[in-house]
Amino acid sequence: MNISRLFFGHKLRRFILSGVGVLALSLVFTYLLTEKVGLYYLTSYIIVLTVSTLVNFILGSRFVFKTQEKHLPRFIYYLLALGLFYLADIVSTRALTDIIGLHYSISITLSKMILFFVKFILYDRVLFTDTSFLYGRRHG
């Protein structure tokens, strides 16, 4: 496995681009629903978070990793992995803040950065590959 290809390949660039794009859209639509429509900010954010989860999955499948099949089981595993990443994010942020003593904003940033790369590797090697043990191996 070539480390530089893994971290600087086209997939990582597409992963970063899609993540930044969805974040920007999430901020814009949360603002619009809150400030222009008049919804409570948390209600707006929950609506946007739900839609952005689906958009992130579609971008991951079609644009970043370009998978061709097994979209429903892949989506179920994606939601499970996402839940585990949220839990890891919460635990690591709390540990960095309460045990190590970092400011919460620094803890959140460090946690997100580390988990971003872990998530990319998991998605690239397991979740969004058609030869993953999760979906059974293709026979040529």
N, C-alpha and C positions, 0 to 999 in steps of 0.2 A: 504494500500500500504506500503510495507516494503522499507524504504529509502535505507538501506544498500544493499538490493538485486538489487534495481534500479541502483545504482551507481557503484556497484562492481560485478554485474552479468556478465554472459558470453557475453551478447549482447554488453555491454560497452567495454569489452576487445576486442571483434571482431571489433567494431566500431573504436577503437583507432588503432588497428593493420592494418585495411584496410586503414585508413586515412594516417598513417605513410608510409605504403607501396606505396600508390598512390603518395604521396608527393615525396618520394625517386625516383620513376620512372619518375615523372614529371621533377625533376631536372636533371636526367641523360639524358632523351630524349631532353630536351631543350638544354642542353649542346651539345649533339651530333648533333642536327640539326643546331645549331649555329656555333660551332667550326669545325665540321667535314664536314657538308654538305655545309655550307657557307650562310645559311639563316640569315636574320636580326633577332636579338634576340627577338624582339617583335612578328614577324611573327612566329618564332619557338614556342614562349610561347603561342600564340593564338591557334596554331595547337594542342599543347600538352594539353592546358586547355580544348579544345573541346573534345578531346579523353578522358581525365581524368574525365570529367563530366559524360560521358557515363559509364566509368569503375566504378566510384563511385556509380552510380545508380545500376549497375548490382551487385556489391559487397554488397550494402545495401540490395537489394532485395533477393539475393540468399544466401549470406554468413552471414551477420549480423542479419537480421530480418527474413530471411527464408520465404518470402511470396510465395504464391502458385498461385495467380490469379490477374487479373485486372492490368496487367503490363503497358499497354498503358495509361490509365487514371492516374495511379500512377506516371508514368514518366512525364506527363504533370503537375501534382501537384508538383512534385519534382522540375521541372524547375521553376515554379512560386515561390515556397518556396525559392529556391536558389537565385532568383532575389531579393526577400525581404531580405534575409540574407546578400546579398552583399550591399544592400542599408543601412541596419542597421549597418553593419561593417563600411561603409564610414562615416555615420553620427556620430556613437559613437567614431570613431577614431578622427574625426575632433573636436568633443566636448572635448574629453580628452586632445587633443593637444592645441587647440586654446582657450578654455574657462578655463580649469583647469591648463593648462601650463605644462603638461607632455611632455617629448621628444616623437617624433612621433614613434620611435621604441617601446617604452614602451606602448604607446597608442594602437598600432597595436596588440601587444602581449596580452594586457588585453582584448581588444575587441574580438580577436580570441578565447581566453580561455573561456570567458563568452558565446559567441555565440556557441562554440563547445558543451557545455552542454545543452544550449537551443535547439540547433538543434537535439541533441540526444533524448531529451525528446519529441520533436515534432515528430520526425521520429518514435520513439518507440510507442507513444501513439496515433498518428493520421495517419501519412503518410504510414507507413509500417505495419499496422495492418489490417487484413482482416475484422475486425468488426468495422472499422472506419465509422463515419457518412458520410465521403466522398464517400464511395462506397456502402452504404446501408448495413444494418445488415443482417447477415446470419440467416436463419431460420432453426433450427435443427429439 
